[in-house]
Amino acid sequence: MESLLQPQVLGYIAGTLTTFSFLPQAIKTLKTRDTQSISLLMYALFVTGVGFWLLYGWTIGDNTLIVANTVTLLFASPILLMKLQHVWRVAKVS
């Protein structure tokens, strides 16, 4: 049990759980291409924050932060891009 309480292990568990929590939403959004109910501000702030966490992890050499935030960016960025496309498409019609 003691090996599970090591900071690096705890970091990987936390990173895995929080990162993969976005996978169902990412899959659903990519399949349906429906981003209408997703907040642009929330996703923009979230992706920016994850980018800064990744940069922070890189500057301090923390592989846990680097891996978790890289994967999270891979899941969240396409949704943000789809949301931006939706917003631009609606703005053109208006």
Residue, then its C-alpha position, 0 to 999 in steps of 0.5 A: m500500500e505504501s508504494l501507492l502513496q508515493p507522490q509520483v504514483l499519486g500524480y499519475i493516478a490523478g492525471t489519468l483520472t482527470t485526463f480521461s474524464f474528458l474522453p467521453q465528451a470528446i468522443k461524443t462531440l467528435k461523433t455528433r459534431d454538436t458543440q452548441s451546448i458547450s461553453l466557449l469561454m470555459y473551453a478556451l480558459f481550460v485549454t489555455g490553463v492546461g497549456f500553462w500546466l504543461l509549460y510549468g511541468w516542462t520547466i520543472g521537469d515533472n513528467t507526470l504534469i507533462v504527460a497528463n497535460t499533453v494528453t488532456l490537450l489532445f482531447a480538449s483542443p479538437i473540441l475547442l476548435m470545433k466550438l470556434q468553428h461553430v461560433w464563426r459559422v453562426a456569426k457569418v449567418s447573422 
